[in-house]
Amino acid sequence: MISEKLKQHVKESEGLRLKPYLCPAGKLTIGYGHNIEDNGIPKKIAIALLDIDLGVAQDELFSAFPAYKTLTQNRIDALIDMSFNLGIARLKKFKRMHKAIADHDYEIAARELMDSHYASQVGKRAKKNRDLIING
């Protein structure tokens, strides 16, 4: 059984680091001494991180573009995916796409999405987002 006393001891001994670092043994580590180099992360942690990251991407998207809250779920999904993948700063640079969305011209918005360096980098992902934007 893992006691709270043990947890506190490990926390105090290891210290908390929220960014990867090399431990004294030269292993890539994060958190309270979690060796990600040898152990990776458990699937449930990967899923929790995805949920957190998608929530952040959504919050940033709606903060930058409040009107997007009124779009269909498919269009919101596409834009959250782009925010997650690109980061909100880079997504903001899609000015013609955002204008087309504001004008409810989803064909042009999708064309602008596909006429980007992003689309050439991510291929199928961009096509999926294009289809979500067009089909709403």
C-alpha positions as CSV (number, residue, x, y, z in Angstrom):
1,M,0.0,0.0,0.0
2,I,1.2,3.5,-0.9
3,S,1.0,5.7,2.1
4,E,0.7,9.5,2.1
5,K,3.8,9.6,4.2
6,L,5.8,7.7,1.5
7,K,4.4,10.1,-1.2
8,Q,5.4,13.1,0.8
9,H,8.9,11.6,1.4
10,V,9.3,11.0,-2.4
11,K,8.0,14.5,-3.3
12,E,10.4,16.1,-0.9
13,S,13.3,13.9,-2.0
14,E,12.7,14.3,-5.8
15,G,11.3,17.7,-6.0
16,L,8.7,18.7,-8.7
17,R,9.9,19.6,-12.2
18,L,7.3,20.3,-14.8
19,K,9.7,20.3,-17.7
20,P,11.9,17.4,-18.7
21,Y,15.4,17.3,-17.2
22,L,18.3,14.9,-16.9
23,C,18.5,13.2,-13.6
24,P,21.9,12.4,-12.0
25,A,21.9,9.0,-13.8
26,G,21.6,10.9,-17.1
27,K,18.0,9.8,-17.8
28,L,15.3,12.1,-19.2
29,T,12.9,12.7,-16.3
30,I,9.9,14.8,-15.4
31,G,7.5,15.4,-12.5
32,Y,8.6,13.8,-9.2
33,G,11.5,11.7,-10.7
34,H,9.5,9.9,-13.4
35,N,12.0,8.4,-15.8
36,I,10.3,9.0,-19.2
37,E,13.3,7.9,-21.1
38,D,13.0,4.3,-20.0
39,N,9.4,4.1,-18.9
40,G,7.5,6.5,-21.2
41,I,4.2,7.5,-19.7
42,P,1.1,5.4,-18.9
43,K,-1.7,5.5,-21.5
44,K,-4.1,7.0,-18.9
45,I,-1.6,9.9,-18.4
46,A,-1.4,10.4,-22.2
47,I,-5.2,10.6,-22.3
48,A,-5.3,13.0,-19.4
49,L,-2.7,15.2,-21.1
50,L,-4.7,15.2,-24.3
51,D,-7.8,16.2,-22.5
52,I,-6.0,19.0,-20.8
53,D,-4.2,20.2,-24.0
54,L,-7.4,20.2,-26.0
55,G,-9.1,22.2,-23.2
56,V,-6.3,24.7,-23.4
57,A,-6.6,24.9,-27.2
58,Q,-10.3,25.4,-27.0
59,D,-10.0,28.2,-24.4
60,E,-7.3,29.9,-26.4
61,L,-9.4,29.6,-29.6
62,F,-12.6,31.1,-28.0
63,S,-10.6,33.8,-26.3
64,A,-9.1,34.9,-29.6
65,F,-12.3,34.3,-31.6
66,P,-15.3,34.5,-29.3
67,A,-17.8,34.2,-32.3
68,Y,-16.5,30.7,-33.0
69,K,-18.6,29.5,-30.0
70,T,-21.6,29.7,-32.3
71,L,-20.2,27.6,-35.1
72,T,-21.3,24.0,-35.6
73,Q,-19.4,21.3,-33.6
74,N,-17.6,20.0,-36.7
75,R,-16.2,23.5,-37.5
76,I,-15.3,24.0,-33.8
77,D,-13.5,20.6,-33.8
78,A,-11.5,21.5,-36.8
79,L,-10.4,24.9,-35.4
80,I,-9.6,23.4,-32.0
81,D,-7.5,20.8,-33.7
82,M,-5.6,23.5,-35.6
83,S,-5.2,25.5,-32.4
84,F,-3.9,22.4,-30.6
85,N,-1.5,21.5,-33.5
86,L,-0.3,24.9,-34.5
87,G,-0.7,26.9,-31.3
88,I,-3.0,29.9,-31.2
89,A,-0.3,32.4,-32.3
90,R,0.2,30.6,-35.6
91,L,-3.5,29.9,-36.1
92,K,-4.2,33.7,-35.8
93,K,-2.0,34.1,-38.9
94,F,-4.7,32.5,-41.1
95,K,-6.3,35.9,-41.6
96,R,-8.1,35.1,-44.9
97,M,-9.5,31.9,-43.4
98,H,-10.8,33.7,-40.4
99,K,-12.4,36.4,-42.5
100,A,-14.1,33.7,-44.7
101,I,-15.4,32.0,-41.5
102,A,-16.7,35.4,-40.3
103,D,-18.4,35.8,-43.7
104,H,-19.9,32.2,-43.4
105,D,-18.0,31.3,-46.6
106,Y,-16.8,27.9,-45.6
107,E,-15.7,26.9,-49.1
108,I,-13.2,29.8,-49.2
109,A,-12.2,29.2,-45.5
110,A,-11.4,25.6,-46.5
111,R,-9.5,26.7,-49.5
112,E,-7.4,29.1,-47.4
113,L,-6.7,26.3,-44.9
114,M,-5.5,24.0,-47.7
115,D,-3.4,26.8,-49.3
116,S,-1.0,26.9,-46.4
117,H,2.3,25.5,-45.3
118,Y,0.4,23.8,-42.5
119,A,-1.6,21.7,-45.0
120,S,1.5,20.6,-46.8
121,Q,3.0,19.6,-43.5
122,V,0.2,17.6,-42.0
123,G,-1.5,16.2,-45.2
124,K,-4.5,14.0,-44.2
125,R,-5.1,16.0,-41.0
126,A,-5.6,19.2,-42.9
127,K,-7.9,17.5,-45.4
128,K,-10.0,16.2,-42.5
129,N,-10.2,19.7,-41.0
130,R,-11.1,21.1,-44.5
131,D,-13.9,18.6,-44.7
132,L,-15.2,19.5,-41.2
133,I,-15.2,23.2,-42.1
134,I,-16.9,22.7,-45.5
135,N,-19.6,20.2,-44.2
136,G,-20.2,21.9,-40.9
